[in-house]
Amino acid sequence: MSGKIVLHYLNGRGRMESIRWLLAAAGVEFEEAFITKKEQFRKLADDGVLMFQQVPLVEMDGMKLVQTKAILNYIAGKYNLYGKDLKERVLIDMYTEGIAELMESIVLLPFIPPDNKQKQLDNIERKAKDRTLPVFEKGLANTQFLVGSQLSRADVHLLEVTLMLQEIFPTILSTFPKIQAFQERMKALPTISKFLQPGSARKPPPDEIYVKTVMDVFSHLFK
Ligand SMILES: N[C@@H](CCC(=O)N[C@@H](CS)C(=O)NCC(=O)O)C(=O)O
């Protein structure tokens, strides 16, 4: 059996981007098979490869993994990004879920009708500033990493979401100095520095082409 890891998703961020980030932070190589047409998605579903007829799909260790959270949990466990004991793990999970909530609202933004968009942007900014970011500013008050003494998935997810926030609200971190310092430390880690270089598997913010491809591949959801 080949030890190759293959990610099946569209050529954009969506639900796969955190998986790309986590593998990259762990220093693990992977390949990508991009779904560009509805027929490709239908074929995967019809072949019975997708347990719930949904992607992300990750081929890894002889398994066909689906469900984003399950995939992230597996990668974090396998590559030692999930704390040293159950107490660290539950704290990592709490941070991760808080980040995931914010991330989900950002990922859905391109699909919000234009007349609702500004309201949604305001909601995201307010929630990030008042609720989510203060948690991490406090969590990083005296420590290098969010949980324990080593890198965990919570750190990787926090870097990803704060970079996403800055793409939309460039000055959002101005009142969060600990998070800014954290970002710089994280960006200096060799695996992450490599992922941030042009030409890596990191995907750009969604553009019109990506949105159109999503609407086409998953047209059954937009009826
Ligand atoms: N709970 C699933 C949701 C996956 C999901 O909704 N995937 C979308 C693409 S991002 C999909 O494949 N939708 C097709 C469908 O539901 O028919 C996960 O987190 O992986």
The ligand as a Gaussian input file, in Angstrom:
#p B3LYP/6-31G(d) Opt

LIG

0 1
 N      -19.874000      17.551000       8.252000
 C      -19.176000      17.479000       6.988000
 C      -19.796000      18.433000       6.024000
 C      -19.138000      18.287000       4.659000
 C      -19.820000      19.106000       3.580000
 O      -20.879000      19.725000       3.779000
 N      -19.179000      19.110000       2.424000
 C      -19.697000      19.777000       1.270000
 C      -18.583000      20.461000       0.518000
 S      -17.721000      21.633000       1.529000
 C      -20.310000      18.715000       0.374000
 O      -19.638000      17.785000      -0.015000
 N      -21.589000      18.872000       0.070000
 C      -22.262000      18.009000      -0.837000
 C      -23.558000      17.513000      -0.281000
 O      -23.817000      17.708000       0.927000
 O      -24.315000      16.947000      -1.046000
 C      -17.693000      17.792000       7.204000
 O      -17.408000      18.600000       8.086000
 O      -16.848000      17.251000       6.495000

